[in-house]
Amino acid sequence: MLEGWRKWGGGDLEPVLTSGAAALLDAQWIIRHAEAGGVLAHRQALPKEAFVSLADLVEATTEYGSLPVAALSYPWLTKDHPDPRGANLSRVARALKALLSDHPSLGKPLIPRLGVFWDFGSLHQHPDPANGVMRTEEQNALFKQGLSCLGTLYSHQHTWVLRLTSFPDGHKAEDQAEGTNVAKYFDRGWCYTEASWAGLTKAGYLSLDLGKMRAGVEYGLNSLLGDCTQDGGRRPPLLPSAFAAELETKSFTNGKDDKPLVKRLYEAAFKEQFGKATELKYDGLGWGDAEAAQLAEVLASGAAPRLEWLNLRGNKISDEGCKALAATLKEGAAPSLKARDAPLATRPSPAQC
């Protein structure tokens, strides 16, 4: 189990998990809590059984190419509580139930257990800010440490990212208290950052848009992956400079502190993930020539010196887009990228369009 955990890069997550800076929620507990009509409490108020340990995660790691860790990306619904009615809790639980269901060809779950990073329940919060009950000094230090590790949690090549890109039914921005960030998912700074992290080096199926789930559908694993990755729904990775420029158009509740923080965290995650990536699986994302040109720009920066396999099958890239990529690669942008001898069905040729 430990060998598999380390094989998929679980060691990168150990510092934040062992320090207590971030605690992952047990997906099964989330499901039970939602089905009981519960509302998520802040981390300090959650029971011990709400969390999974590092040992639990190591034991749950399988051979199927991902870590049993998911990070949730979503817009808070109110200033003081992200989900006061439990509406998003129910939506997330619905997706988690599908992720943990039996795989049709395996006859068992692809993911036997899953730890979920949900900021409100995973990072230390101010317990009751309206009445002056704030984090302790120790909790505040851990909170800041947890923030500094978010880039790794969301951008890690083998973690899942669950993106709630729509508001729940019945939520009305005009009903919110003054000072609440009422912007939609794609206009919020933190959501944009989390989605950008998730778009760096992950395979397409590891970043799911839960906003695409259909009402009334009882999902299994395959149907959830199909709906939540339809039409790609994912942009090519952005250079840190391009990310920073676009970030200026996004909305933050605390932009003065958060904006420079996420710029630093994005650049660090970009360098970390591309710097060690040997495979990039961008197949089936619906990309065209514009996206190919954007990817070529990223590769031309020399960000991926260890890249050996680039899979772009199932996209809509024409000869023009392939030429842009080929020109970049010919100039030595990814010096480790080379032809493979294995059959095409099992080992696609590098930079396959």
Sequence and secondary structure as in RCSB ss.txt:
>XXXX:A:sequence
MLEGWRKWGGGDLEPVLTSGAAALLDAQWIIRHAEAGGVLAHRQALPKEAFVSLADLVEATTEYGSLPVAALSYP
WLTKDHPDPRGANLSRVARALKALLSDHPSLGKPLIPRLGVFWDFGSLHQHPDPANGVMRTEEQNALFKQGLSCL
GTLYSHQHTWVLRLTSFPDGHKAEDQAEGTNVAKYFDRGWCYTEASWAGLTKAGYLSLDLGKMRAGVEYGLNSLL
GDCTQDGGRRPPLLPSAFAAELETKSFTNGKDDKPLVKRLYEAAFKEQFGKATELKYDGLGWGDAEAAQLAEVLA
SGAAPRLEWLNLRGNKISDEGCKALAATLKEGAAPSLKARDAPLATRPSPAQC
>XXXX:A:secstr
 HHHHHHTTGGGGHHHHHHTS   EEHHHHHHHHHTT     GGGS GGGB  HHHHHHH  SSS  SEEEEE  
 SSSS S TTSHHHHHHHHHHHHHTSB TTTSSBSSS  EEE HHHHS   SBGGGTB   HHHHHHHHHHHHTH
HHHHH TTSEEEE  S  TT  GGGS TT     GGGBHHHHHHHHHHTSS  GGGEEEGGG  TT    HHHHH
HHHTTT        HHHHHHHHTTSB SSHHHHHHHHHHHHHHHHHHHHHH SEEE TTS   HHHHHHHHHHHH
TT  TT  EEE TTS   HHHHHHHHHHHHTTSSTT     S TTTS  TTB 
